Amino acid sequence: MPLRSARNRLTCRLMLLAVAAPLPVFAAELGWTTREEMAALPIEQQRPIPAWCSGTYYNPSLGEPDPTADTEVTMDRSRLVPGGLAELIGDVEIRQPGRFIRADRAQLDQDTGDFLLEGDVRADSTLFSARASSMRGNTRTQAGLFTEVEYALFDISARGSAKRIEQSDQTVYIDAGSYTTCPPTKRGWEIGAREITLDRDKGWGTARDMVLRVRDVPVLYLPWMTFPIDDRRKTGLLFPSLSTGDDGGLDISQPVYLNLHPQMDATLAPRHIQNRGSGLDSEFRYLTHFGQGTLSYGWLASDRQFDNEDRELGRWTHDGQVRNWFLRADVNYVSDDFYFKDLETGLDVRSQTNLPRLGEARYRGRTWTFLTRVQGWQTIDPLLPDQNKPYRRLPQLALTGDPALYGPLKLLWVSEFTRFDRDTDLLQDNITGDRLHFEPALSLPLTRSWGYIEPRLRLYHTRYALDGVDTLPSREPTRDMWGASVDAGVFLERPQDFNGDSWTQTLEPRLFYNRIDFEDQSYLPNFDAGELTFGYSSLFRENRFTGYDRIGDEEKLSMGLTSRFLHTDTGREVLRLRAGQSFYYHDRRIQLENRPVDTREWSPVVADATWYFSRYWHLFAETQWDRENDRREQNSLRLGYSDGERRVFHAGYRYRAREDIQQTELAAIWPVHRHWSLIGRWLFDIEEDRSLENLTGVEYRDCCWQLRLVSIRDLTDRDGDGTLEADQTFQLQIQMLGLGGFGGRLESLLERSIPGYGRDYARQDD
């Protein structure tokens, strides 16, 4: 019979103890909701289920918790015993929104707060479900004890059973118990232990006399181990990485995670390569008031395939901010030029011709920006000529700003001092020295809602103090030039209706006139001048070169047209079309690398389109056509898909006539079944009719396991003589979900190989 009274408020403490503390619960039946059961619920009660799982833990009948709601207690009969003992007898049920307790009998000592539940005890909440033969505890100390219990924890998707479970604050003690994250319908893996401790404050569990069973078969005994019960970090073993390759043979590493401090951790991974030897990969991460950073170090002792020499790799990266100062460092070291060709590493350092060594501090104010930087390089390409090796900047100091002068008139200030240095064996013109550059400009931007015009007048002054000059006419050359430009555009728009949706189409014509007169610059060194890849934005640049050693002579008029299609309700840009071309009034005589004078009157026609034709799909296409020579200069096409969950697809094509490049690329991670996904990447060189890289693999995932097996075949220059040879490796990773995370060499490989892939892919809904 229903009963609500002051006396029953005392009885409610039984339920509040069981549900306020997140006690474990078994989910073999109760609390486990299958896909079919979830789909049958009203829409407002449905919860997402990971695509690879057959269900999830959920108690929809309990509703949402409401501590202020009345508590309803029902039983067959009740009585008060002298001494303050309250007894509830026969089918005792205690209900409150989001909480439920059931037992055959219940006792509560109102003086001490001790309570006892006996007979088919059932405790459910939105966080757990439990079945036990009895439960006792104290309402005042929030302590509880289950016997012969089965449990499930909803938030971490874990379940198990135990002879005895004791709750004390946020710590659960399990005697003769088990623990697994597999669903009730699976017997994937399970930890059985004499004693298990789950510390929710720390986010980790501890097992003693532990036996790991895989499909009920004992595979491992440990006297002691720890494991995670949420996303927080804890010192312990991570899952090993296993691979095999043509050169190295079997390659295995066993990472060990060290949680040194809430703002510091490290990973040590002893590594053995069958045909080379043993070594260690390591990574140290930190977070301070000055920013966050990573120190990485890899070492292989006495490589048997490299004249028994030790081989090393190191890196330090840092990003931080202190008020208006932004700090950055990227320092790399490798022991030899062939490290990346011979050794696959889990350290996040990519193979490059020049490894950067950089440290900088940048101040950003409202008007002014100041940069101080030191930058060096380690060249690891033995075929790179000395004259092509990059210069060190020791240091580089730059000041830029845009202060207002009068009304809309602004000063655009650019200044930089850099000292350039490098070590080469050049017998002539091993030029080093200082460069001071000033580039002030007056700008008058006039803007309206329908358009803008911005005339600009700019001066260029550069002076040098050089060493190692043999053929240049002066050790202290200077250059003074001027340039003028006018940039103007109009914004037009009109409403459109299509397929019942409202759209806004814009039309944005743009004109850009730029003039820089020719001045001979052959008497100047070239420390850092380069050319950007030509594209739509190049039409509207004042200087077609990067750096300050070369100022491109040109008088041009660029014409561009942009049209955007915006969804009126959301403002989302769905389609962007652009096209443009430049007309040159004079030949461009300033060129790099002794290239001939560019005599074309018209630049290539540049056109590109970006189309977000669905929530997940996007397409980018670009073409460049040389009208005067009636040929294409460049084409690129990229088609991408990413649903933010399990599906990633990328298809690409690129053609560049000047670099003689014509390649296609396919990359994807795509599920073919609820549990199975295919992994692949194919990079093909059309000009040479050969595959540059093939990556194929498979991933299996359910609520218990995650497994990846990947084969990588690529071309590598093993001897450093320019001859490419095929090399193939296999990598395997296995994870029991709930006992650690993915990562390591395979994860870094997938991030680099598949556009749109990120580390979060591997941890979704874990």
N, C-alpha and C positions, 0 to 999 in steps of 0.2 A: 504494500500500500504506500502511496506517496506520503512523504513527511517533510515539512519544512519548519524548523524551530531553532531557537538559540542553541539548544542542546546539539542539534545536528551540525552546527558550525564547527563544533569540536571534531565531529566525525569527519568533516571535510578535510581536515588536516592530513588524513591518510592519503587522499587523492592528491592534494597539493604537493606533498612530499614526492610522490611517485612521478608526477608530471612536471614539476618545476625543475627538478634535476634530470638531465638528459640520460636516463638509464638505458642500457642496451635492451634489444628486443629481437626475438627470432622471427623470421619472415617466411618460413617454408609455406605457410598458408596465409595467416592473418597479416595484413599490412602489405602483402605483395599483390599488386594490381597489374594484370596483363594488359596488353594493347587493346584487346577486344573489350575488356571490362572498362578501360579508360574511355574508349570511343563511345560506349553506351551511356556514359555520364552526361549530364547537361553541360553545355559549352562552358559555362562559368566555373564549373568544378574541375574541368579537365586540366591536366598538367603535362608538360612536355616529357617525352620519353626519348632518350638517346637512340639514334637510328639503329645502332648495333645491338641494342638490348631488347629483350622480349617483354619487359615490364619495368616497373619501378615500385618503390615502397611509398605507400600513400594510404591515408585513412580518410576518405572523402566524407564518410557518414558523420564524422565528429564536428565538422564545421570549423570556423576560424576561432582561435582562442579569444576569450573575453573575460579577463579576471574580475571585472565588475559585475558579471552576470550572476544570477542566483544559482546555487548548487542544489541539485535534486538528489535526494537519497531515498532509495526504496529497499524494502526487505520484507520477509514474511512476518517477522516479529522482532521486537527489541525489548531490552530491559536494562535498568540501572541497578548495579550491585553496590551495596554499601561499601564505602571506601573510594568512591569516585570512578568505578569501573563501568563503562558502557559496553553492552553486548548487542550486536546485530546478528540475527540468525536467519538463515535461509535465503538464498539467491540475493545476496546483498549487491546493490548497484549504486554507484556514485557517479553522477553526470554533471558536467559543466561544458559549455561550448569549447570544443577542441580537446576535451579530456574525458576519460572514462576508466573506471575501475570496477571489477567484478570479482566476488569471492563467495564461497559457501557460508563463511562465518567471519566476523570482524569483532575485535576487541580494542578498546581505547581506554587507557588510564588517564583521566582528565587532570589528575594531580601531577603526574610525572611526564606526560606526553608520550609514553610508550604505547605502541600499537602492535597488533598481530592480525594478519589476514591468512586464512587457511582454506584449503580445498578449491582446486581449479581456479587459481588466482589469474586474473587477466588484467593487464594495465595497458591502455592505449592512449596515444596523444598524436599530435601532428609531427612529432619528432621520433617516436619509437613505438614498438609494440613488444609485449612480453607475456609469456605464459610460464607459470610456476606453480609448485605444490604449496608453497607458503611464502609469506613476506612479513618481516618484522622490522621495526625501527623506532625512531623517535621524531615526533613532529617539530620539536624545538631545536634539535641538533641537525635536522635535515639528513639524518643517517638512515640507511635501509639495508636489509639483507634478504636476498632471494635464495630459495633452495630449489634444486631440480628445475632449472629455468632454461627456457629457450628465448632468444632475443634477436632484435634487429634494430640497427641505427639508421634512420632514414637519410640524414644529411650526408653521411659518408657511405651509404649503400653497403653496410656491413651486417653480418649476422653470425650467429653461433649458438652454442649451448654450453651449459656448465652445471656442475654439481652444486656450486654455491657462488653467488655474486653479492658482493658487499659494496654499497655506495657510501662514500664519505666526501662531502662537498663535490668537487669536480673530478674526483678520482674514483675509478671503478676497479675492484679487485675480483678476479675471476679464478676460482679453484677448479682444477680438472676440467678445463674448458677448451673451446675451439673458437676460431675466428676465421672468416673468409669474406671476400667481397663478391663472390659468385652468387648468382640468383638461386632461389630454392630449387629450380629445375635442373641445375648444373652441379656436377661434382668435379669441378676443375681443379682447384687447389684449396687447401685448408691447413691452417696452423692448429695443431693440438699441443697443449702444454700443461704441465703440472700447475703452473701459476701464470696468469696474464694480468698485467696492470695497464689500464687505459687512463692516461692523464690528459684530460681535455684542456687544462690550463696550458700545458706545454705542447699539445697536439701530437703526442707520440705514445706508442704502446711498448711494453716490455714483456717478453716471454721467457720463462725459465723451463729447462728440460723440454725444449721445443722439438717437435717432429713435424716436418713439412711433408704433406701428402699430396700427390698429384694423381687424381682419379683413384683415390683410396689406396694408392700404393706409396709406402714410405720411401722418400728419396733423400732426405737430409735430416740429420740430428744435430742440434746445437744446444749446448748447456745454457746459452743465454743469447738473446738477440733483441734488437729494437726495430720498430717499424712505424711508419706514419699513419695517423688516423685523420689528418686533414692536410692542408697545403703548407703548413709550416715546416721549417727545415730542422734536421737533426743529424748528428754525426752517425755515420754508418756506411755499409757497403751499398753501392749502386749496382745496377745490372751490368754484366760484362759486355764488351764489344768484341765481335768475332768476325774476321774477314780472311780471305785468301786471295793471293795475287800471283801473277806469272813470275815476278822477280823475287818477291819476299817470301812466298809460301804462306803458311798459316800465320796470321797476325791476331793476337789476343791481348786484350788489356782489361784490367779489373779496377774500375774507379772506386775510390774511397772518398766519401764526402765528410768534410770537417766543418761543423758549425762552431766557429771560433768566438763569435760575438754577434749580437743582434745586427750589427752593421758590418760584419766581416765573416767571410767563409772561404773555404778552399776545397779543391778537388785534387787528389793525387791518384794517378792511374799508372801503376806498374804495367809495363808492356813488353811482350816478347814477340819477335818476328823470326820465324823459323830459319830463314836463310841469312839473316843479318845479325841478330843478337838481341840483347835485352836493353831496356831503357825505362824512361819515366816521362809521362806527360803530367803537367801540373797547371793549376789555375787558381789565382787568389783574387777575390773580389772584395771591394770595400766601399763604404758609403760614409762620407764625412761632411762637415759643414762646407767644405770647399768643393764638393761634388762627388761623383762616383767614378770608379775606375776598375781596371782589370790588369793583373800581372800574369802573363802566361809564359811557361818555359817547357820546352821539350828537349829530351836528351836521349841519345842512343849511343851506347858504349861499344867501341871497337867493331864498327860495321864491317862484317866479313866480305861484303861486296864493294867496299870502298877503302881498300888498302888498310883495313883494321883501324881506321881513324874514328875518333869520337865525332859525333855530329850533334849540333845544337840549334835550337830555334827559340827566340824570345820575343815578347811583345809587351808593351805597356800602353794602355789607352786610358784617357781620363777626360771627363766632361763635367763641368761644374759652373756655378755662378755664385759670385759674392757681390751682392748689391748690383751695380751696373756693370760689373766686370764678368766676362764670360771666358772661362778657362778651358783649354783643350790641349791634349797631348796624344801623339800617336808615334811611338818609338818602336822600331822593329830591328831584329838582328837574326841573321842566319849564318851558320858556320861555313857554308860552301854554296856554290852556284847551283848545285844539282839536288839540293835538299827536297824541294817541292816535286821534282821529277821522280825521285826515288821513294819518298815516304809520304803516305797519306796520313794527315794529322787531324786530330779533333780540335786543335787550337784554331781559333777563328782568324787565321792569317792566310790570305789568298796568294797564289803564285803570281808574281808580277815581275816585270823587267827591272823596276827600281822600287825597292822597299823604302817607304817614307820614314823619316825621323823628324818629328815636328813637335814644337811646343809654342803655344801662343796664348796671349791674353788680349781680349778685345773689350774696349769700353764703349758702351752705347748710351749716349744721351739723347735728348730730344732733338738737338741740332747737330751735334758733333759726334763722330766715331773715331776712336783711336785704336790702332792695332800695333802690337809689338810681337814679333815672331822670329824664331830661329828654325831653320829647316835644312835638313841634310838628306842624303840618299845612300842606300847601299845597292849598287848595281849587281845583279845576279845573272845577267846575260853575258856569257863569255864572248859572244860574237858581236857585241855592240862596240862600234868604233869609239875611240877616245873623244873625237870631236862631237859625238852625239850624247855624251854623258851629261846629265843635268848638273847645274850649278847648285852649290849650297848657298843659303841666304843667312849670313852671320853678321848682323841681324837684318831684319826688315822692319822699318817703322813707317806707318802710314797714318795720315790724318785726313779725314773727309768730313764735309759738312754742307749744309744748305741754309745758311742764315738769311732771313728776310732783310732787305735793304730799305725799300720804300714802296709802300703799297704792294702790288703783286710782284715787283722786281726782286729777284733773289740772286744771291751769290752761290754758285756751285763750286766748292773747293775740293780739289784732289791734290794731295802731295805725298811723296814717298821718298825715303832714303833706304837703300839696300846695299849691302856689301856682298859681292859675289866671289865665290872661291870654289875650286875643285882640284883634285889630284889626277893628273894625266901624264902620259909619256910623250906628249906632242913635242916635236923638235922646234916647231915654229908656231907663233901666235897662240901660246897657252895663256890666254888673256884672263886676268882676274882684276877686281877693282871695285870702286864705289860708283853708285849711280844716284843722282839727286834729280827728282822729277817734280815739276809743278804743272798743274793743269786747272787754272781758275777759269770760270765761265760766268757770264751774266745770262740769266734766264728770265723771261717774262711770260709765265703761263697765264693765259686768259681762258677761263672755263665757264661754260654754261651747261644747263641740263641737256641741251641738244647738241653740244659739241665743244671743241677746244681748239686753240692755236697756241703754239709755244715757240717763239723765236729764241735762238740761243747763239751766243758768240763766245768762242773758247780760244784760249792761248795755250801753247805747249812750249815749255822750256825744260830742257834736259841737259845736264852736264855730268861728265865722268872724270874720275881719277883712276887711271889704269896702270897695271903692271903686266909684264910679259908681252908687250906690244913689239912686233917685229915688222909687220907689213903695213899697219895702219899709219896714217900720217901724223897722228898726234897722240900723246898720252893723256891730254886733258881736252877732249873734244866737247863741243857744246852744240845744241840744236835749238832753234827758235822757229816756231810755226804758229799759224792761226787757222781756225776753222769756224765755219758758220753753218747753222742748220735751222730749218723751220719744220715743225711737226704739226699737222692739223688733221682733225677728224670730225666726223658728224655722226650722231646717233639718231637713227630713225627706227620706228617700230610700228607694228600694226597688229591688231587682233586677228586670230584665225580660229575657226572651228573645224575639227577633224575627228571623225569617229565618235562624235558626241562629247569630245573634250575641248576645253578652251586653251588656246595656245597664244603666245606672243612671239612674233617673228621680228628680229632686229635686222637692220641693214646698216653697216658701219664702214663707210668708205674712209680711206686714210691716204694722205699724201705726205711724203717726207722728202725734203730737199736738203742735201748735204754737200758742202764744198770744203775741200782741203787741197791746197795747191801743192804741186810737186816740189820736193826738195831732196837733193841727193843725200842718201843716208848710208852709203857704202863705207864711209869712214868711221862708222859707229860699230861697236861690237854688238853681237846678238846673244844676250844672256838668257832671255826667257820669251822672246817673241814667238808666236805661233798662230795658226789659223784655226778658227772654229769651223765645225761642220756646217756647211751652208744649209739654211732652212728659212722658214718664213720670217722669223725674228731677225735674221741677218739683213733683211732688206732695210731695216730701220736702225741700224747701228751706225754710230759716227766713225768708229775706227774698226776696220775689218780684221785687225790683228789683236791678239791678246798681248799683255805685257806693255812695256813702254819703250822698247828699243826700236820699234818700227811704227811709224804713223802712216797709214795708207793714204796715198794721194788719190783723190777721186772727186768728181763732180757728178752727182747723180740725182735723179728724181725717181723715188720709189712710189709705186701705186699699189695699194692693198684694199681688199674688200673682205669683210667678215660678216657672216650671217649666222645668228643663233636662233634656236627654237627653244623657248622656255615654256614649261607647263604653268599656266596662269595661277592655278590653285596652290601649288607647292613652290613655285619659283625654280624648280629643278631644271638645269640645262640638259636637254636630251640630244640635241644635234648642234654641232658647230662646223661651219664650212668656211674655209679661208682660201684666198688666191691672191697672188701678187707677183710683181716683176719690177725690175729697176732698169732705167735708161741711163746710160753713161754718156756724158758729153765729151770725155777725153779718155785716152788709154790709161790703164793703171800700170805705171812704170815700176813702182816699188813692189818687189816680189821677194819671197823667201826661197832659200836653197837654189839660187841661180836659175829660177824658173823664168821662162820668157815673158815678155810684156803681154799683158792681157789686153787684146785689141777689140774684144767684143763690144758692140754698142748696147746690147741687151743682155741682162742676166738671164739665167734659166727661169722659166715660168715655174713658180712654186705653188702647189695646191695641196691642201690636206683636209681631212675630214675626221671628226671624232663623233662617234654615234653611240650613245648609251641606249640601245634599243630594247632593253628590258632591265629589270632590277639587277640582274647578275651579269648580263652580257654587255660587252663593249667592243667597239671596232675602231681602229685607227688606220688610216691610209694616207700615204703621202707620195707625190710624184714630182719630179723636177725634169723639165724638158728644155733642151737647148734648141731654141728656134733657129738660130743662125746655122748650126751644123746639123739640124734635123735629127737629133738623137736624144735618148734619155740619159740624164746624168745620174739620177738616183731614184730608187723606188723602195718603199717599205710598206709592209702590211702586217698588222698585229690584231689578232682576234683573241679575246680573253673572256674567261668565265670564272667566277668565284662566288659561291653562295654563302661564304663565311662559315661553313660547317665542314662538309666532307669532300666537296667537289671543286677541283681546281683544273682549269684547262687553258692552254696557251698554244697558239699557232702563229708563226711569224715567217716573213720573207723579207730579205733585204738585198738590195743591189746598189753597188757604188762603183761607177765606171772608173773613177780616178784611182781607187785602191784595188781595182780588179777583184771585187768581192761580190759573190752571188751565193747566198746561203738560204736554206730553209730550216725551220725549227718547229718541232712538236714536243709539247711537254704536258703532262697531266697526272693527277691523282684522281681516280674515278671509281666509285663503288660499282660493282657488278652484282652484288648480293648484299643483303643486310650486314653480313660479316666480312665480306671479301672486297678488297679494292686493288686495282691495278695501278702501278707506278711506272712512268716511262718518260724518257726524253730522247729525242733524236735530232742531232745537229748534222746537217748534210751540206757538203761543199759541192755546188753544181758545177763550178768551173773545173774542179779537179776530179769530179765524179767519184767522191769518196765520203764516207761517214767520218766526221770529226769526233763525235761522241755519241755513244749509245748507252742509255741507262734503262734497264728493265727490272721490274720487281713486282712483288705482291705483298699485300698487307692483310693480315687477318686480325679482326678485333671483335670481341664480345665483352660482356660485363666482367669476365674473368681475365682474359688474355689479350695481349697485343703482340703481334709478331710481324717482323719485316725481313724479307730476304730480297736483296738487291744485287744485280750484276752491273758492273760499270766497265765499258770498253771505250778507251779513248786513245788518241795519238799523242805520243810524247817524244821529245828530243832527248833520248837517254844519254847520248855521248856529247851533246852540246855542239854538234857539227852541222845542225840544221836539218838532219835527216829524221823524219818522223816515223816512229814504229808503233804498232798496236800493243797496248797493254790492257789486260783484263783482270779485274778483281771482283770478289764476291764479299758482301757484308751481310751479317745476320744479327738481329737484335730480338730478344725475347723479354717480355715484361709481364709479370703477374700484377694486374692492376690493384692498387692499394698497398703495394710493397715497394714503392719507389717510382721514379719517373724516367721517361725517355731522355735522350740527349746524346752527346758525344759526336763521333766522327760522322756517322750516318745522318744525324739530324742536320749538321752543318752542311753536308753535301746536298741534301734536299733543298735547303734554303737557297743555296747558290744556284742550283740547277733548274728549279721550277719557279717561274715568276708567279707571284701571288701566294706562294707557300710561306708560312711563318711557323714559329715554334708553338703558337697557340693551337695549331691544327692537331697536334699530338696530345693536347691536354683538355680538349673540349669535353665538358661535362664530367670530368674525372672527379 
